[in-house]
Amino acid sequence: MKQGKSPALSRFQTDFHRLLTTLLQRDIEDPMLLGISLTRLDVTDAQGHAIAYVHSIIPVEQQECVKRLNRLSPHLLHQLRKALPKKRLPKLVFRWDDALDQAHSVMDTMDNLRS
């Protein structure tokens, strides 16, 4: 049977997500990254990684955005370290969230079937 996350880990993940979202909106000056939003954050307990899934409503080059965000992750972790009372933070890795694109594709297909 799969066990759920501990309350402390869930609380940490919520705080991490909230603060990272704020940093992405407030601190990034790269014009390519201005429309980026954090859609999901998975904090793994064992490996010490935080996988941040991002998406943009504005059409952008997905691989380039992820590459730039991963280059900014040390700066973002430094800012998060100031705000979170933890000795160690998980390594921050960005990935593109394809789930929204897939959902949009399904909705388009359904609309086409109705027509």
C-alpha positions as CSV (number, residue, x, y, z in Angstrom):
1,M,0.0,0.0,0.0
2,K,1.3,3.4,-0.9
3,Q,1.7,5.9,1.9
4,G,0.9,9.5,1.6
5,K,3.3,12.3,2.2
6,S,3.9,13.4,5.7
7,P,2.2,16.6,6.9
8,A,5.6,18.2,7.3
9,L,6.7,17.4,3.8
10,S,3.3,18.6,2.4
11,R,3.6,21.8,4.3
12,F,7.2,22.3,3.1
13,Q,6.1,21.6,-0.5
14,T,3.3,24.1,-0.3
15,D,5.6,26.8,1.1
16,F,8.3,26.0,-1.5
17,H,5.7,26.2,-4.3
18,R,4.3,29.5,-3.1
19,L,7.7,31.1,-2.7
20,L,9.1,29.8,-6.0
21,T,6.0,31.2,-7.8
22,T,6.6,34.6,-6.2
23,L,10.2,34.5,-7.2
24,L,9.4,33.6,-10.8
25,Q,6.9,36.5,-11.0
26,R,9.0,39.1,-9.2
27,D,12.7,38.4,-9.8
28,I,13.0,37.2,-13.4
29,E,13.8,39.9,-15.9
30,D,14.4,37.7,-19.0
31,P,11.8,38.6,-21.6
32,M,11.4,35.0,-22.7
33,L,10.5,33.9,-19.2
34,L,8.0,36.7,-18.4
35,G,4.9,34.6,-19.3
36,I,6.1,31.5,-17.4
37,S,4.0,30.1,-14.6
38,L,4.7,27.3,-12.2
39,T,2.0,24.6,-12.6
40,R,3.2,21.9,-10.3
41,L,6.0,21.1,-7.9
42,D,7.0,17.6,-6.9
43,V,9.4,17.3,-4.0
44,T,10.9,13.9,-3.7
45,D,11.8,12.6,-0.3
46,A,14.6,10.2,-1.1
47,Q,16.7,11.9,-3.8
48,G,16.4,15.4,-2.6
49,H,15.1,16.8,-5.8
50,A,12.3,19.3,-6.4
51,I,10.9,19.1,-9.9
52,A,9.2,22.3,-10.9
53,Y,6.8,22.0,-13.9
54,V,6.3,25.2,-15.8
55,H,4.1,26.3,-18.7
56,S,3.3,29.5,-20.6
57,I,0.1,30.6,-22.3
58,I,2.2,32.7,-24.6
59,P,3.9,30.6,-27.4
60,V,7.5,30.2,-26.4
61,E,10.4,27.9,-27.2
62,Q,9.9,25.3,-24.5
63,Q,13.4,23.8,-24.5
64,E,15.0,27.2,-24.3
65,C,12.8,28.3,-21.4
66,V,13.6,25.2,-19.4
67,K,17.3,25.6,-20.2
68,R,17.2,29.2,-19.0
69,L,15.3,28.4,-15.8
70,N,17.7,25.6,-15.0
71,R,20.5,28.0,-15.4
72,L,18.7,30.4,-12.9
73,S,18.0,27.6,-10.4
74,P,21.1,28.4,-8.2
75,H,19.9,32.0,-7.8
76,L,16.4,30.9,-7.1
77,L,17.6,28.4,-4.5
78,H,19.7,31.1,-2.8
79,Q,16.6,33.3,-2.5
80,L,14.5,30.3,-1.2
81,R,17.2,29.5,1.3
82,K,16.7,33.0,2.8
83,A,13.0,32.5,3.2
84,L,12.7,28.9,4.3
85,P,14.0,27.7,7.6
86,K,15.7,24.5,6.3
87,K,19.4,23.6,6.5
88,R,19.2,21.9,3.1
89,L,16.9,22.5,0.2
90,P,16.3,20.0,-2.6
91,K,18.0,20.4,-5.9
92,L,15.7,22.4,-8.2
93,V,15.1,21.1,-11.6
94,F,12.7,22.6,-14.1
95,R,10.7,20.7,-16.7
96,W,8.0,21.7,-19.2
97,D,4.4,20.7,-18.2
98,D,2.8,19.0,-21.3
99,A,-0.4,18.2,-19.4
100,L,-2.0,21.5,-20.3
101,D,-1.1,21.1,-24.0
102,Q,-2.6,17.6,-24.0
103,A,-5.8,18.7,-22.3
104,H,-6.1,21.6,-24.8
105,S,-5.6,19.1,-27.7
106,V,-8.3,16.8,-26.3
107,M,-10.8,19.7,-26.0
108,D,-10.0,20.7,-29.6
109,T,-10.6,17.2,-30.8
110,M,-14.0,17.1,-28.9
111,D,-15.0,20.4,-30.5
112,N,-14.1,19.1,-33.9
113,L,-16.2,16.0,-33.3
114,R,-19.2,18.2,-32.4
115,S,-18.9,20.1,-35.6
